[in-house]
Every structure is written in structure tokens, then in C-alpha cells.
């Protein structure tokens, strides 16, 4: 079985809980027979904090370069433009709010965080 890489936007490494535009790091995992953490990649946030900010193509490109070897990025939410730009690069944005270890089985159908043990 061939493994693929995914990126996860998370502030705690346990749940998918970060909007794509607010992410300042992405955790990278290999999805094969088992899910394995590869590394964390830091980036500058796409969002400037102003809800009316214009799309910054340069800032987006720097983030996309960090994700270019991933087939999917799991995020709590994402704007239409960044989602379309990722799709054009062959990266699927998956809205998800489950525990990171459940990503392989949730299929993006979750929308509530998993309870803390």
C-alpha cells in the first residue's frame, strides 16, 4: 500500500481545531497502514486578522509551498479562495474537527471536537 502525506491544522496536536487562514504551523502525517507523524512545518498566517483583508497571493504561495507534498489538508474551516487555490494545486481541503488520531476514519464527516480523555 502506498502512503500519502496529509497536513493538519492544530494548535494542540490532538484535535483539528484551526482555520486555514489562522494556522501558523501544520503537522504533517503519512497515511499508510498506520498514521505516522512526520514533522511540524511553520508558516506565516494567511490571515492578517482583518476580516476584510485582500487575498495575499505571495503569502498563500509560501504556505502552499509548505504543503505541496500533501494530498489533503485538514482544517476546522477555510475560505473559498484559499480552498480553490489549493484545489488547483491538487490539494484537497477537508473541513474536520475530530481528534487527529481519528482522521483516517472520519472522512471529513465530523464537525464537533472529540471529548478530552
CORJOBEL-V442269 format. One record per residue. RES is the residue in three letters. OMEGA is omega in whole degrees, 0 to 359 (999 if undefined). Layout:
# CORJOBEL-V442269
RES;OMEGA
RES;OMEGA
This chain:
# CORJOBEL-V442269
UNK;179
UNK;178
UNK;175
UNK;176
UNK;174
UNK;175
UNK;182
UNK;176
UNK;184
UNK;176
UNK;184
UNK;181
UNK;182
UNK;181
UNK;173
UNK;190
UNK;186
UNK;173
UNK;181
UNK;183
UNK;180
UNK;184
UNK;174
UNK;171
UNK;176
UNK;174
UNK;182
UNK;180
UNK;169
UNK;179
UNK;177
UNK;175
UNK;175
UNK;177
UNK;182
UNK;176
UNK;180
UNK;183
UNK;171
UNK;180
UNK;179
UNK;177
UNK;173
UNK;179
UNK;175
UNK;182
UNK;177
UNK;183
UNK;177
UNK;182
UNK;181
UNK;184
UNK;177
UNK;176
UNK;181
UNK;184
UNK;180
UNK;179
UNK;179
UNK;181
UNK;180
UNK;177
UNK;181
UNK;178
UNK;178
UNK;186
UNK;191
UNK;179
UNK;180
UNK;178
UNK;180
UNK;171
UNK;181
UNK;185
UNK;175
UNK;177
UNK;181
UNK;177
UNK;182
UNK;183
UNK;178
UNK;178
UNK;179
UNK;179
UNK;177
UNK;180
UNK;179
UNK;178
UNK;180
UNK;180
UNK;180
UNK;174
UNK;181
UNK;176
UNK;189
UNK;177
UNK;182
UNK;173
UNK;183
UNK;183
UNK;179
UNK;184
UNK;182
UNK;182
UNK;184
UNK;180
UNK;180
UNK;181
UNK;180
UNK;175
UNK;176
UNK;181
UNK;175
UNK;179
UNK;178
UNK;179
UNK;999
